[in-house]
Amino acid sequence: MPGTVLLGIDVETADDNAAGFVDRALPLVDRLDIPVTWYVTGRTLERWPDRFRRAEAHPLVDVQSHTYSHLLLKTIVTRFPPHAAEAFGAPFQMVRGASIEEIDADLDRAQQAFDHVLGRRAEALTGPWCYYRGLGDRPDLLEVVHGHGFRVLRTFGRNE
């Protein structure tokens, strides 16, 4: 059955793994001949500018934003599977999202990194860890995101 494969891959670490990822993933993209979007943190772009410029030049790779520092845009609750709950001593964990001011500063820094490294601003943003209902229930956050030029969001990816 014919169809479309869309891959969105988060590249969030600014360590050697990100550089190795680009080196190994570009030949894989060529071999599979499929378009991909890599959501990269600004700090990763700054650490490996030449590699991500090479990725940006690839006709099947779209490099977009994963914030600057992998900042959590919204509070999340993670339920652990039973075996992990025992190890963590709780059935779930809550991680608080950043403040509006912190988000505004982080997204500004992310766009500066894109502009400096790739000569353009990112149009798409994926939210670290994704969120219940995406950002649809947070018009205040949507205004901040829109104000930084993001027009595509990948943030809806977690249940209640």
C-alpha positions in Angstrom: 0.0 0.0 0.0 1.6 3.3 -1.0 1.9 6.0 1.6 4.0 8.7 3.2 6.6 8.1 5.9 7.3 11.1 8.0 10.1 11.0 10.6 10.6 13.6 13.2 13.8 13.0 15.3 14.8 14.9 18.4 18.5 15.8 18.6 18.7 17.2 22.1 22.2 16.4 23.5 25.1 18.8 22.8 27.6 16.0 23.3 29.5 13.8 20.9 26.3 11.7 20.3 24.8 14.5 18.3 27.8 14.7 16.0 27.8 11.0 15.6 24.1 11.0 14.9 24.6 13.4 11.9 27.5 11.4 10.6 25.5 8.1 10.6 22.0 9.4 9.9 22.8 11.3 6.6 23.8 8.1 4.8 20.7 6.3 6.2 18.5 9.1 4.9 20.2 8.7 1.5 19.7 4.9 1.5 16.1 5.0 2.6 15.3 8.1 0.4 12.8 9.5 2.9 12.4 13.1 4.1 13.1 13.7 7.8 12.8 16.6 10.2 15.5 16.9 12.9 14.4 18.9 15.9 17.7 20.2 17.3 18.3 22.2 20.4 20.1 25.6 19.9 23.0 24.5 22.2 23.5 21.5 20.0 23.6 23.6 16.8 26.2 25.9 18.5 28.3 22.9 19.5 28.3 21.2 16.1 27.7 24.0 13.6 29.5 22.4 10.6 27.7 19.1 11.0 24.3 20.7 11.1 25.1 23.0 8.2 25.9 19.8 6.3 22.5 18.3 7.4 20.7 21.6 6.4 22.2 21.3 2.9 20.8 17.8 2.4 17.7 17.9 0.2 15.8 15.4 2.4 16.6 16.9 5.8 14.7 19.7 7.5 16.4 21.1 10.6 14.0 22.7 13.1 14.0 23.7 16.7 13.7 21.7 20.0 14.1 24.9 22.1 17.6 26.1 23.1 18.2 24.1 26.2 15.5 21.3 26.1 13.4 23.5 28.4 10.1 22.0 29.4 7.3 24.3 28.1 4.6 22.8 30.2 4.3 20.7 33.4 4.1 17.0 32.8 3.3 13.9 34.8 4.9 10.7 33.9 3.5 7.4 35.0 6.0 4.7 35.6 5.5 1.1 34.7 5.1 -1.2 37.8 8.7 -2.4 37.8 10.0 1.2 37.5 7.6 2.6 40.1 9.3 0.3 42.7 12.7 1.6 41.7 11.6 5.2 41.9 9.5 4.7 45.0 6.4 6.3 43.4 3.9 5.4 40.7 4.5 8.7 38.9 6.7 11.8 38.7 5.8 15.4 38.1 8.2 17.7 36.4 7.3 21.4 36.4 7.4 23.4 33.2 9.3 26.7 32.9 7.9 30.1 33.5 6.7 32.3 30.6 9.7 34.5 31.1 12.1 31.5 31.0 10.4 30.1 27.9 10.5 33.5 26.1 14.2 33.8 26.8 15.0 30.2 25.8 13.1 30.5 22.5 14.8 33.8 21.7 18.2 32.2 22.3 17.1 29.2 20.1 16.2 31.4 17.2 19.5 33.4 17.6 21.4 30.1 17.4 19.5 29.1 14.2 20.1 32.5 12.7 23.8 32.4 13.6 24.5 28.8 12.5 22.1 28.2 9.7 21.4 31.8 8.6 17.6 31.5 9.2 15.1 31.2 11.9 13.3 27.9 12.7 9.6 27.7 11.6 8.8 24.5 13.5 9.2 23.7 17.2 8.9 20.4 19.1 8.2 20.6 22.8 10.6 18.6 25.0 8.8 15.5 26.3 5.5 16.6 24.5 2.4 17.5 26.5 -1.2 16.5 27.2 -3.3 18.5 24.7 -0.1 20.1 23.3 -0.1 23.8 24.0 -3.7 24.1 22.9 -4.9 24.8 26.5 -2.2 27.5 27.0 -2.9 30.5 24.8 -0.3 32.5 26.8 2.4 30.0 25.6 1.0 30.0 22.1 1.4 33.8 21.9 5.1 33.5 23.0 5.8 30.7 20.6 4.1 32.6 17.7 6.0 35.8 18.7 9.3 34.0 18.0 8.2 33.0 14.5 7.2 29.4 15.0 4.3 28.3 12.8 4.4 24.5 13.2 4.2 22.8 16.5 4.9 19.2 17.5 3.8 19.3 21.1 0.7 17.0 21.4 2.1 13.7 22.5 1.2 12.7 26.0 -2.0 11.5 27.7 -3.5 13.1 30.8 
